[in-house]
Amino acid sequence: MTKAMTPEFAEIIADYTETKESLSGGLLLMKCGDFHEAFYDDARAIAAILGHRITELDGVPNISIPYPRVWIEVEKLVRANESVHLCEHKSISILTVENVTERNE
């Protein structure tokens, strides 16, 4: 039996899918917190090129690249003749002194 996605992860996947569909090709890395994430076929392609281990989150193929390494890994992908798109997850929680607010871009 497959475990259902958490609402937060479902939102990330929806945002990733929407962004990916708006592109004319290439690989997509989405910044989520301290990592750039790729899912589905992009995750498989990136893992194969970089020699990284692919994981699954709630049944979705995933690869995570720590933020400090992203430009090193993007350079390797570009040298492998891949186009790479970087974006941030649309809904980012911002911690303020009084409370947590949500920013939607």
C-alpha atoms as a printed R data frame, in Angstrom:
    type eleno elety resid chain resno      x      y       z
1   ATOM     1    CA   MET     A     1  0.000  0.000   0.000
2   ATOM     2    CA   THR     A     2  1.399  3.426  -0.997
3   ATOM     3    CA   LYS     A     3  1.481  6.097   1.653
4   ATOM     4    CA   ALA     A     4 -0.353  9.304   0.718
5   ATOM     5    CA   MET     A     5  1.680 12.475   0.203
6   ATOM     6    CA   THR     A     6  1.691 15.038   2.948
7   ATOM     7    CA   PRO     A     7 -0.071 18.281   1.947
8   ATOM     8    CA   GLU     A     8  3.273 20.131   2.027
9   ATOM     9    CA   PHE     A     9  4.956 17.628  -0.298
10  ATOM    10    CA   ALA     A    10  1.932 17.565  -2.614
11  ATOM    11    CA   GLU     A    11  2.204 21.364  -2.884
12  ATOM    12    CA   ILE     A    12  5.905 21.117  -3.790
13  ATOM    13    CA   ILE     A    13  5.185 18.476  -6.427
14  ATOM    14    CA   ALA     A    14  2.324 20.551  -7.891
15  ATOM    15    CA   ASP     A    15  4.565 23.629  -8.044
16  ATOM    16    CA   TYR     A    16  7.403 21.605  -9.608
17  ATOM    17    CA   THR     A    17  5.094 20.048 -12.208
18  ATOM    18    CA   GLU     A    18  3.512 23.394 -13.123
19  ATOM    19    CA   THR     A    19  6.919 25.038 -13.499
20  ATOM    20    CA   LYS     A    20  8.311 22.101 -15.495
21  ATOM    21    CA   GLU     A    21  5.348 22.192 -17.903
22  ATOM    22    CA   SER     A    22  5.970 25.907 -18.544
23  ATOM    23    CA   LEU     A    23  9.527 25.228 -19.773
24  ATOM    24    CA   SER     A    24 10.503 24.277 -23.297
25  ATOM    25    CA   GLY     A    25 12.925 21.593 -22.160
26  ATOM    26    CA   GLY     A    26 15.928 21.120 -19.938
27  ATOM    27    CA   LEU     A    27 16.270 19.976 -16.357
28  ATOM    28    CA   LEU     A    28 14.583 21.738 -13.450
29  ATOM    29    CA   LEU     A    29 16.037 22.174  -9.970
30  ATOM    30    CA   MET     A    30 13.679 23.762  -7.439
31  ATOM    31    CA   LYS     A    31 15.056 25.338  -4.265
32  ATOM    32    CA   CYS     A    32 13.171 24.057  -1.241
33  ATOM    33    CA   GLY     A    33 14.825 25.215   1.955
34  ATOM    34    CA   ASP     A    34 18.514 24.301   1.979
35  ATOM    35    CA   PHE     A    35 18.318 21.983  -1.037
36  ATOM    36    CA   HIS     A    36 17.638 22.119  -4.747
37  ATOM    37    CA   GLU     A    37 15.300 19.268  -5.629
38  ATOM    38    CA   ALA     A    38 14.491 17.475  -8.875
39  ATOM    39    CA   PHE     A    39 11.736 14.920  -9.325
40  ATOM    40    CA   TYR     A    40 10.620 12.238 -11.781
41  ATOM    41    CA   ASP     A    41 12.615 12.002 -15.050
42  ATOM    42    CA   ASP     A    42 14.754 15.029 -14.189
43  ATOM    43    CA   ALA     A    43 15.835 13.321 -10.974
44  ATOM    44    CA   ARG     A    44 16.759 10.158 -12.886
45  ATOM    45    CA   ALA     A    45 18.720 12.115 -15.514
46  ATOM    46    CA   ILE     A    46 20.579 14.229 -12.960
47  ATOM    47    CA   ALA     A    47 21.423 11.180 -10.836
48  ATOM    48    CA   ALA     A    48 22.800  9.362 -13.885
49  ATOM    49    CA   ILE     A    49 24.933 12.297 -15.022
50  ATOM    50    CA   LEU     A    50 26.275 13.225 -11.590
51  ATOM    51    CA   GLY     A    51 26.560  9.686 -10.241
52  ATOM    52    CA   HIS     A    52 24.314 10.525  -7.297
53  ATOM    53    CA   ARG     A    53 21.934  8.144  -5.587
54  ATOM    54    CA   ILE     A    54 18.291  8.628  -6.431
55  ATOM    55    CA   THR     A    55 15.770  8.346  -3.627
56  ATOM    56    CA   GLU     A    56 11.995  8.219  -3.467
57  ATOM    57    CA   LEU     A    57  9.730 10.418  -1.389
58  ATOM    58    CA   ASP     A    58  6.177  9.115  -1.171
59  ATOM    59    CA   GLY     A    59  6.831  7.090  -4.328
60  ATOM    60    CA   VAL     A    60  8.219 10.056  -6.295
61  ATOM    61    CA   PRO     A    61 11.799  9.729  -7.648
62  ATOM    62    CA   ASN     A    62 13.863 12.523  -6.111
63  ATOM    63    CA   ILE     A    63 17.380 13.910  -5.986
64  ATOM    64    CA   SER     A    64 18.506 16.611  -3.558
65  ATOM    65    CA   ILE     A    65 21.514 18.865  -4.010
66  ATOM    66    CA   PRO     A    66 22.604 20.917  -0.995
67  ATOM    67    CA   TYR     A    67 22.399 24.652  -1.689
68  ATOM    68    CA   PRO     A    68 26.173 25.261  -1.255
69  ATOM    69    CA   ARG     A    69 26.940 22.691  -4.015
70  ATOM    70    CA   VAL     A    70 24.305 23.646  -6.551
71  ATOM    71    CA   TRP     A    71 26.536 25.734  -8.842
72  ATOM    72    CA   ILE     A    72 29.215 23.027  -8.879
73  ATOM    73    CA   GLU     A    73 26.617 20.445  -9.898
74  ATOM    74    CA   VAL     A    74 24.956 22.771 -12.441
75  ATOM    75    CA   GLU     A    75 28.348 23.276 -14.095
76  ATOM    76    CA   LYS     A    76 28.727 19.482 -14.419
77  ATOM    77    CA   LEU     A    77 25.254 19.221 -15.955
78  ATOM    78    CA   VAL     A    78 25.976 22.009 -18.446
79  ATOM    79    CA   ARG     A    79 29.271 20.351 -19.395
80  ATOM    80    CA   ALA     A    80 27.190 17.237 -20.111
81  ATOM    81    CA   ASN     A    81 25.218 19.376 -22.627
82  ATOM    82    CA   GLU     A    82 22.127 19.728 -20.430
83  ATOM    83    CA   SER     A    83 20.076 22.893 -20.076
84  ATOM    84    CA   VAL     A    84 19.338 23.598 -16.434
85  ATOM    85    CA   HIS     A    85 16.599 25.791 -14.985
86  ATOM    86    CA   LEU     A    86 16.693 26.929 -11.357
87  ATOM    87    CA   CYS     A    87 13.704 28.226  -9.447
88  ATOM    88    CA   GLU     A    88 12.394 28.583  -5.916
89  ATOM    89    CA   HIS     A    89  9.346 26.883  -4.521
90  ATOM    90    CA   LYS     A    90  6.516 29.456  -4.803
91  ATOM    91    CA   SER     A    91  5.315 29.228  -1.228
92  ATOM    92    CA   ILE     A    92  8.087 30.140   1.167
93  ATOM    93    CA   SER     A    93  7.474 30.633   4.856
94  ATOM    94    CA   ILE     A    94  9.192 33.715   6.222
95  ATOM    95    CA   LEU     A    95  9.947 33.877   9.927
96  ATOM    96    CA   THR     A    96  9.357 37.312  11.419
97  ATOM    97    CA   VAL     A    97  9.768 38.521  14.969
98  ATOM    98    CA   GLU     A    98  6.027 38.410  15.675
99  ATOM    99    CA   ASN     A    99  4.853 35.428  13.629
100 ATOM   100    CA   VAL     A   100  5.289 33.287  10.543
101 ATOM   101    CA   THR     A   101  3.804 34.690   7.353
102 ATOM   102    CA   GLU     A   102  3.537 33.074   3.952
103 ATOM   103    CA   ARG     A   103  4.891 34.693   0.811
104 ATOM   104    CA   ASN     A   104  3.368 33.630  -2.509
105 ATOM   105    CA   GLU     A   105  5.164 34.786  -5.633
